[in-house]
């Protein structure tokens, strides 16, 4: 059984930083040559939004709203996906989810669509105050 377990969320003031973690159990990120691991977020009343994605080579892509502030990374030794979030803004407030698909092109025009991913974590809340 596959489990992705997010942690690291919390409440911070604008301009602060957080690092989210997502270790996988029953799933090895590095096992699949076409693996795509992604961070999504969903604010109340809004659709789930793709934030950042990383492939098995370590190449990453970001949504325009977080580019230059967030960094996605993958530690294969720890089998853990990370999202370093700097210069946080109130509009970054949302529930953050990690997701993975062992056979998906992270650089396709569908990387940010939630329906493309097979495995999901339960979410971790990030709240940014002004």
VEXLUMPA-712394 format. One record per atom (N, C-alpha, C, O): atom name; residue number from 1; x, y, z; chain; residue in one letter. Coordinates in steps of 0.05 Angstrom, whole numbers. Layout:
% residues N
- at:i:xx:yy:zz:ch:aa
- CA:NUM:X:Y:Z:A:A
...
END
This chain:
% residues 130
- at:i:xx:yy:zz:ch:aa
- N:1:17:-24:0:A:X
- CA:1:0:0:0:A:X
- C:1:18:25:0:A:X
- O:1:36:27:16:A:X
- N:2:12:43:-18:A:X
- CA:2:27:68:-20:A:X
- C:2:17:89:-1:A:X
- O:2:-7:94:1:A:X
- N:3:36:101:13:A:X
- CA:3:29:124:30:A:X
- C:3:49:146:26:A:X
- O:3:73:142:27:A:X
- N:4:38:170:21:A:X
- CA:4:54:195:21:A:X
- C:4:45:211:45:A:X
- O:4:22:215:49:A:X
- N:5:65:220:61:A:X
- CA:5:58:232:86:A:X
- C:5:71:260:88:A:X
- O:5:95:262:93:A:X
- N:6:54:280:85:A:X
- CA:6:65:308:86:A:X
- C:6:68:317:115:A:X
- O:6:54:308:133:A:X
- N:7:88:334:119:A:X
- CA:7:91:348:145:A:X
- C:7:106:374:140:A:X
- O:7:116:379:118:A:X
- N:8:108:391:160:A:X
- CA:8:123:415:158:A:X
- C:8:106:440:156:A:X
- O:8:117:462:156:A:X
- N:9:80:437:153:A:X
- CA:9:63:461:151:A:X
- C:9:62:475:178:A:X
- O:9:71:466:198:A:X
- N:10:50:499:177:A:X
- CA:10:48:515:202:A:X
- C:10:38:543:195:A:X
- O:10:30:549:173:A:X
- N:11:40:560:216:A:X
- CA:11:32:588:213:A:X
- C:11:57:606:214:A:X
- O:11:72:604:233:A:X
- N:12:60:623:195:A:X
- CA:12:82:642:194:A:X
- C:12:73:669:185:A:X
- O:12:51:672:174:A:X
- N:13:90:689:190:A:X
- CA:13:83:716:180:A:X
- C:13:94:719:152:A:X
- O:13:112:704:143:A:X
- N:14:83:738:138:A:X
- CA:14:92:743:111:A:X
- C:14:122:749:111:A:X
- O:14:132:762:128:A:X
- N:15:135:738:90:A:X
- CA:15:164:740:89:A:X
- C:15:179:717:101:A:X
- O:15:203:714:97:A:X
- N:16:165:700:116:A:X
- CA:16:177:677:129:A:X
- C:16:181:654:110:A:X
- O:16:175:655:87:A:X
- N:17:191:632:122:A:X
- CA:17:198:608:107:A:X
- C:17:187:583:121:A:X
- O:17:184:582:145:A:X
- N:18:181:563:105:A:X
- CA:18:174:537:115:A:X
- C:18:186:516:96:A:X
- O:18:190:522:72:A:X
- N:19:191:492:106:A:X
- CA:19:199:470:89:A:X
- C:19:180:446:93:A:X
- O:19:178:436:115:A:X
- N:20:167:438:72:A:X
- CA:20:149:416:73:A:X
- C:20:164:390:65:A:X
- O:20:182:391:48:A:X
- N:21:157:368:78:A:X
- CA:21:169:342:72:A:X
- C:21:147:322:64:A:X
- O:21:124:324:73:A:X
- N:22:155:303:47:A:X
- CA:22:136:283:39:A:X
- C:22:151:256:34:A:X
- O:22:158:250:12:A:X
- N:23:156:241:56:A:X
- CA:23:168:215:52:A:X
- C:23:147:196:40:A:X
- O:23:123:198:46:A:X
- N:24:156:177:24:A:X
- CA:24:138:157:12:A:X
- C:24:143:130:25:A:X
- O:24:165:122:31:A:X
- N:25:121:115:28:A:X
- CA:25:122:88:39:A:X
- C:25:107:70:20:A:X
- O:25:85:76:12:A:X
- N:26:120:48:12:A:X
- CA:26:109:30:-7:A:X
- C:26:112:40:-36:A:X
- O:26:100:30:-54:A:X
- N:27:128:61:-39:A:X
- CA:27:133:73:-65:A:X
- C:27:161:86:-64:A:X
- O:27:168:99:-45:A:X
- N:28:176:80:-85:A:X
- CA:28:203:91:-86:A:X
- C:28:205:111:-109:A:X
- O:28:203:104:-133:A:X
- N:29:209:136:-102:A:X
- CA:29:209:157:-123:A:X
- C:29:229:152:-145:A:X
- O:29:224:157:-168:A:X
- N:30:253:141:-137:A:X
- CA:30:274:138:-156:A:X
- C:30:273:112:-173:A:X
- O:30:289:108:-191:A:X
- N:31:253:96:-166:A:X
- CA:31:251:70:-180:A:X
- C:31:242:73:-209:A:X
- O:31:249:56:-226:A:X
- N:32:227:94:-214:A:X
- CA:32:214:97:-240:A:X
- C:32:228:119:-257:A:X
- O:32:230:141:-248:A:X
- N:33:237:112:-280:A:X
- CA:33:251:131:-297:A:X
- C:33:233:154:-305:A:X
- O:33:243:176:-310:A:X
- N:34:207:150:-306:A:X
- CA:34:189:171:-315:A:X
- C:34:172:181:-291:A:X
- O:34:150:192:-295:A:X
- N:35:183:178:-267:A:X
- CA:35:168:188:-244:A:X
- C:35:166:218:-244:A:X
- O:35:184:232:-251:A:X
- N:36:142:228:-236:A:X
- CA:36:138:256:-232:A:X
- C:36:126:260:-204:A:X
- O:36:105:248:-198:A:X
- N:37:139:275:-188:A:X
- CA:37:130:281:-161:A:X
- C:37:123:311:-159:A:X
- O:37:138:327:-169:A:X
- N:38:100:317:-147:A:X
- CA:38:89:344:-149:A:X
- C:38:78:353:-123:A:X
- O:38:69:337:-106:A:X
- N:39:80:379:-118:A:X
- CA:39:66:392:-97:A:X
- C:39:42:408:-108:A:X
- O:39:45:423:-127:A:X
- N:40:19:403:-96:A:X
- CA:40:-5:418:-102:A:X
- C:40:-14:434:-78:A:X
- O:40:-4:429:-56:A:X
- N:41:-31:454:-82:A:X
- CA:41:-43:467:-59:A:X
- C:41:-72:474:-66:A:X
- O:41:-79:477:-89:A:X
- N:42:-88:477:-45:A:X
- CA:42:-116:484:-48:A:X
- C:42:-125:502:-26:A:X
- O:42:-124:495:-2:A:X
- N:43:-132:526:-33:A:X
- CA:43:-143:545:-15:A:X
- C:43:-174:542:-13:A:X
- O:43:-186:532:-32:A:X
- N:44:-186:550:9:A:X
- CA:44:-215:548:11:A:X
- C:44:-230:561:-12:A:X
- O:44:-224:585:-18:A:X
- N:45:-248:547:-24:A:X
- CA:45:-264:558:-46:A:X
- C:45:-250:559:-72:A:X
- O:45:-261:570:-92:A:X
- N:46:-225:549:-74:A:X
- CA:46:-210:550:-99:A:X
- C:46:-203:522:-108:A:X
- O:46:-204:502:-93:A:X
- N:47:-197:519:-134:A:X
- CA:47:-189:494:-145:A:X
- C:47:-160:486:-136:A:X
- O:47:-144:503:-129:A:X
- N:48:-155:460:-137:A:X
- CA:48:-128:451:-130:A:X
- C:48:-109:461:-152:A:X
- O:48:-114:458:-175:A:X
- N:49:-86:471:-143:A:X
- CA:49:-67:484:-161:A:X
- C:49:-40:470:-160:A:X
- O:49:-29:465:-138:A:X
- N:50:-29:463:-183:A:X
- CA:50:-2:452:-184:A:X
- C:50:18:474:-178:A:X
- O:50:17:495:-190:A:X
- N:51:36:468:-159:A:X
- CA:51:56:488:-150:A:X
- C:51:83:483:-162:A:X
- O:51:96:501:-172:A:X
- N:52:92:458:-160:A:X
- CA:52:119:451:-170:A:X
- C:52:120:421:-175:A:X
- O:52:107:405:-162:A:X
- N:53:137:414:-194:A:X
- CA:53:140:385:-201:A:X
- C:53:170:380:-206:A:X
- O:53:185:397:-214:A:X
- N:54:177:354:-201:A:X
- CA:54:205:346:-205:A:X
- C:54:205:318:-216:A:X
- O:54:190:301:-208:A:X
- N:55:223:314:-236:A:X
- CA:55:224:287:-248:A:X
- C:55:247:271:-236:A:X
- O:55:261:280:-218:A:X
- N:56:251:247:-247:A:X
- CA:56:271:229:-235:A:X
- C:56:300:239:-240:A:X
- O:56:318:230:-226:A:X
- N:57:304:257:-259:A:X
- CA:57:330:268:-264:A:X
- C:57:336:293:-246:A:X
- O:57:358:303:-246:A:X
- N:58:316:301:-231:A:X
- CA:58:319:324:-214:A:X
- C:58:312:351:-227:A:X
- O:58:315:372:-216:A:X
- N:59:302:349:-252:A:X
- CA:59:293:374:-265:A:X
- C:59:266:382:-254:A:X
- O:59:249:365:-249:A:X
- N:60:262:408:-251:A:X
- CA:60:239:418:-238:A:X
- C:60:224:439:-254:A:X
- O:60:236:453:-271:A:X
- N:61:198:442:-249:A:X
- CA:61:183:463:-261:A:X
- C:61:165:475:-240:A:X
- O:61:157:461:-221:A:X
- N:62:157:500:-243:A:X
- CA:62:142:515:-223:A:X
- C:62:119:530:-236:A:X
- O:62:120:538:-259:A:X
- N:63:99:535:-219:A:X
- CA:63:78:553:-228:A:X
- C:63:89:582:-227:A:X
- O:63:108:587:-211:A:X
- N:64:78:599:-242:A:X
- CA:64:88:627:-243:A:X
- C:64:85:640:-215:A:X
- O:64:100:658:-208:A:X
- N:65:64:632:-200:A:X
- CA:65:59:645:-175:A:X
- C:65:80:640:-153:A:X
- O:65:81:654:-134:A:X
- N:66:96:619:-157:A:X
- CA:66:116:612:-137:A:X
- C:66:145:612:-147:A:X
- O:66:164:609:-132:A:X
- N:67:148:616:-173:A:X
- CA:67:174:615:-185:A:X
- C:67:193:636:-172:A:X
- O:67:185:659:-169:A:X
- N:68:217:627:-165:A:X
- CA:68:236:645:-152:A:X
- C:68:234:646:-122:A:X
- O:68:251:656:-108:A:X
- N:69:212:635:-111:A:X
- CA:69:208:635:-82:A:X
- C:69:208:606:-70:A:X
- O:69:218:602:-48:A:X
- N:70:198:587:-85:A:X
- CA:70:196:560:-76:A:X
- C:70:216:543:-91:A:X
- O:70:223:548:-114:A:X
- N:71:226:522:-77:A:X
- CA:71:244:503:-90:A:X
- C:71:236:474:-83:A:X
- O:71:233:467:-59:A:X
- N:72:231:458:-103:A:X
- CA:72:224:430:-100:A:X
- C:72:250:414:-102:A:X
- O:72:267:420:-119:A:X
- N:73:252:393:-86:A:X
- CA:73:275:375:-87:A:X
- C:73:267:347:-79:A:X
- O:73:246:343:-67:A:X
- N:74:285:329:-86:A:X
- CA:74:280:300:-80:A:X
- C:74:305:288:-69:A:X
- O:74:326:289:-82:A:X
- N:75:304:277:-45:A:X
- CA:75:326:263:-33:A:X
- C:75:321:233:-36:A:X
- O:75:306:221:-21:A:X
- N:76:335:221:-55:A:X
- CA:76:330:193:-61:A:X
- C:76:339:175:-38:A:X
- O:76:327:154:-34:A:X
- N:77:360:183:-24:A:X
- CA:77:370:166:-2:A:X
- C:77:349:164:20:A:X
- O:77:346:144:33:A:X
- N:78:334:186:24:A:X
- CA:78:313:186:44:A:X
- C:78:285:181:33:A:X
- O:78:266:179:47:A:X
- N:79:284:178:6:A:X
- CA:79:259:174:-8:A:X
- C:79:238:195:1:A:X
- O:79:215:189:7:A:X
- N:80:247:220:0:A:X
- CA:80:231:242:10:A:X
- C:80:230:265:-9:A:X
- O:80:251:273:-20:A:X
- N:81:207:275:-14:A:X
- CA:81:202:299:-31:A:X
- C:81:201:323:-12:A:X
- O:81:188:322:9:A:X
- N:82:212:346:-20:A:X
- CA:82:212:370:-4:A:X
- C:82:201:394:-20:A:X
- O:82:202:394:-45:A:X
- N:83:192:413:-5:A:X
- CA:83:185:439:-17:A:X
- C:83:195:461:2:A:X
- O:83:183:465:23:A:X
- N:84:216:475:-6:A:X
- CA:84:226:497:9:A:X
- C:84:211:522:0:A:X
- O:84:211:529:-23:A:X
- N:85:198:535:19:A:X
- CA:85:181:559:12:A:X
- C:85:193:583:27:A:X
- O:85:193:585:51:A:X
- N:86:202:602:11:A:X
- CA:86:213:627:22:A:X
- C:86:196:650:13:A:X
- O:86:180:648:-5:A:X
- N:87:200:673:27:A:X
- CA:87:186:698:20:A:X
- C:87:156:692:18:A:X
- O:87:143:701:-1:A:X
- N:88:145:679:38:A:X
- CA:88:117:671:37:A:X
- C:88:99:695:38:A:X
- O:88:105:715:51:A:X
- N:89:76:693:24:A:X
- CA:89:56:714:22:A:X
- C:89:30:703:33:A:X
- O:89:25:679:34:A:X
- N:90:12:721:41:A:X
- CA:90:-14:712:51:A:X
- C:90:-29:695:30:A:X
- O:90:-44:677:37:A:X
- N:91:-25:701:5:A:X
- CA:91:-39:686:-16:A:X
- C:91:-27:658:-20:A:X
- O:91:-38:642:-35:A:X
- N:92:-6:651:-5:A:X
- CA:92:4:623:-5:A:X
- C:92:-11:606:15:A:X
- O:92:-6:582:16:A:X
- N:93:-28:618:30:A:X
- CA:93:-44:603:50:A:X
- C:93:-61:582:36:A:X
- O:93:-77:589:19:A:X
- N:94:-58:557:44:A:X
- CA:94:-72:535:31:A:X
- C:94:-65:509:45:A:X
- O:94:-47:507:61:A:X
- N:95:-80:488:38:A:X
- CA:95:-72:460:45:A:X
- C:95:-53:451:22:A:X
- O:95:-60:453:-1:A:X
- N:96:-30:441:30:A:X
- CA:96:-10:432:11:A:X
- C:96:-10:401:10:A:X
- O:96:-9:388:31:A:X
- N:97:-10:390:-14:A:X
- CA:97:-10:362:-19:A:X
- C:97:14:353:-36:A:X
- O:97:21:368:-54:A:X
- N:98:26:330:-30:A:X
- CA:98:45:318:-49:A:X
- C:98:31:296:-64:A:X
- O:98:12:284:-55:A:X
- N:99:40:291:-88:A:X
- CA:99:28:271:-105:A:X
- C:99:50:260:-123:A:X
- O:99:71:272:-128:A:X
- N:100:45:236:-134:A:X
- CA:100:65:223:-151:A:X
- C:100:51:206:-172:A:X
- O:100:29:195:-168:A:X
- N:101:65:203:-194:A:X
- CA:101:57:185:-216:A:X
- C:101:82:173:-227:A:X
- O:101:100:187:-235:A:X
- N:102:84:146:-227:A:X
- CA:102:109:133:-236:A:X
- C:102:113:135:-266:A:X
- O:102:135:129:-276:A:X
- N:103:94:145:-281:A:X
- CA:103:97:146:-310:A:X
- C:103:82:171:-321:A:X
- O:103:61:169:-333:A:X
- N:104:95:194:-316:A:X
- CA:104:83:219:-325:A:X
- C:104:104:239:-331:A:X
- O:104:124:242:-316:A:X
- N:105:101:253:-353:A:X
- CA:105:121:273:-361:A:X
- C:105:116:299:-345:A:X
- O:105:96:312:-348:A:X
- N:106:135:306:-328:A:X
- CA:106:133:330:-311:A:X
- C:106:132:355:-328:A:X
- O:106:124:376:-319:A:X
- N:107:141:353:-353:A:X
- CA:107:143:377:-369:A:X
- C:107:122:377:-391:A:X
- O:107:124:393:-410:A:X
- N:108:102:361:-388:A:X
- CA:108:80:361:-406:A:X
- C:108:62:385:-399:A:X
- O:108:65:397:-377:A:X
- N:109:42:391:-416:A:X
- CA:109:24:413:-409:A:X
- C:109:2:404:-391:A:X
- O:109:-18:418:-388:A:X
- N:110:5:380:-379:A:X
- CA:110:-15:371:-360:A:X
- C:110:-3:366:-332:A:X
- O:110:-17:354:-315:A:X
- N:111:22:375:-327:A:X
- CA:111:35:368:-302:A:X
- C:111:20:379:-278:A:X
- O:111:21:368:-256:A:X
- N:112:5:401:-282:A:X
- CA:112:-8:415:-260:A:X
- C:112:-37:406:-256:A:X
- O:112:-51:417:-239:A:X
- N:113:-45:385:-271:A:X
- CA:113:-73:375:-268:A:X
- C:113:-74:353:-248:A:X
- O:113:-59:333:-250:A:X
- N:114:-90:356:-228:A:X
- CA:114:-91:337:-206:A:X
- C:114:-98:309:-215:A:X
- O:114:-90:289:-203:A:X
- N:115:-114:307:-236:A:X
- CA:115:-123:281:-246:A:X
- C:115:-101:264:-258:A:X
- O:115:-105:240:-263:A:X
- N:116:-77:275:-262:A:X
- CA:116:-55:260:-274:A:X
- C:116:-40:243:-253:A:X
- O:116:-22:228:-261:A:X
- N:117:-47:245:-228:A:X
- CA:117:-30:233:-207:A:X
- C:117:-45:211:-193:A:X
- O:117:-69:213:-186:A:X
- N:118:-30:189:-188:A:X
- CA:118:-42:165:-176:A:X
- C:118:-42:165:-146:A:X
- O:118:-60:154:-133:A:X
- N:119:-22:177:-135:A:X
- CA:119:-17:174:-106:A:X
- C:119:-17:202:-93:A:X
- O:119:-4:220:-103:A:X
- N:120:-30:204:-70:A:X
- CA:120:-33:230:-56:A:X
- C:120:-28:227:-27:A:X
- O:120:-33:206:-15:A:X
- N:121:-18:248:-15:A:X
- CA:121:-17:250:14:A:X
- C:121:-42:262:25:A:X
- O:121:-60:269:10:A:X
- N:122:-43:265:52:A:X
- CA:122:-67:275:65:A:X
- C:122:-68:305:68:A:X
- O:122:-89:317:74:A:X
- N:123:-45:318:63:A:X
- CA:123:-44:347:64:A:X
- C:123:-32:358:89:A:X
- O:123:-34:346:110:A:X
- N:124:-20:382:87:A:X
- CA:124:-10:396:110:A:X
- C:124:-17:426:106:A:X
- O:124:-13:437:84:A:X
- N:125:-27:438:127:A:X
- CA:125:-37:466:125:A:X
- C:125:-15:486:128:A:X
- O:125:2:484:146:A:X
- N:126:-15:505:110:A:X
- CA:126:4:528:111:A:X
- C:126:-13:554:113:A:X
- O:126:-31:558:97:A:X
- N:127:-8:570:134:A:X
- CA:127:-22:595:138:A:X
- C:127:-2:617:140:A:X
- O:127:16:616:157:A:X
- N:128:-6:638:124:A:X
- CA:128:12:661:124:A:X
- C:128:-3:686:130:A:X
- O:128:-23:692:117:A:X
- N:129:5:699:151:A:X
- CA:129:-9:724:160:A:X
- C:129:6:748:151:A:X
- O:129:31:748:148:A:X
- N:130:-8:770:147:A:X
- CA:130:4:795:137:A:X
- C:130:14:812:160:A:X
- O:130:25:833:156:A:X
END
